[in-house]
């Protein structure tokens, strides 16, 4: 497994301190984020999943805890929109340059507006996808917000 991805390169270029964590990715896992947390032996609430969505037809990125579900009305509101829906996997892969299960909010082919669930700021460090299945980056949540110029909002049910 390569430890250099567009995500790790983007973080390094932004001067963000991070460490890498790897795990055995299970393509058959019902919930990839929960499987990642279990495989790494960390609490699921500090492992965040990257979801690609459309708000009023425009692509956005949402980062939420792996043990939570996103609320589409709250997601739309976070971007000043009326409606939101998850992006089709093929569209998400084409837009980001990553494969589903390895989509990182960092270093996407086309950077889109990003929102991070506000509970992330309650943790000292969080895990986000490192741009490859089985690769996570561990960093401070405020560093992630700054690197992504992200909106911090209530996004979960």
ABEGO torsion letter per residue (X at the ends): XBABBAAAAAAAAAGBBBBBBBBBBBAABABAAAAAAAAAGBBAAABBBBBBBBBGGBBBBBBBBAABBBBAAAAAAAAGBABBBBBBAAAAAAAAGBBBGABBABGBABBBBBBBBAAAAABABBBBBAGBBGBBBBBBAAAAAAAAGBBBBBABX
